[in-house]
Amino acid sequence: MMSNTLERVQRVTAELLKIDKSGVKPESNFVKDLGAESVQSIELVAAFEEEFDMEMDEAQALAVKTVGDAVTFIDRILATKKQR
């Protein structure tokens, strides 16, 4: 599941931030490495919610700093959603 989630997070991030997908790595920090501004961070949360058809706690989601952490966070929510 990780690789599919990673690919989707990379695609959404690249599209929203208007950057090349190849530069979006698991260790990439959304702000420091990819240049996301605070408004874009909120837009990323909304885009991930739409992409994965789920709801995220905004405060927890905004605390996620790297692409890899976002993948882990999203996978955890999706796993919880499947159990319901």
Secondary structure, DSSP 4 states (H G I P E B T S, - for coil): -HHHHHHHHHHHHHHHHT--GGG--TT-BTTTTT---HHHHHHHHHHHHHHHT----HHHHHT--BHHHHHHHHHHHHHHHHH-
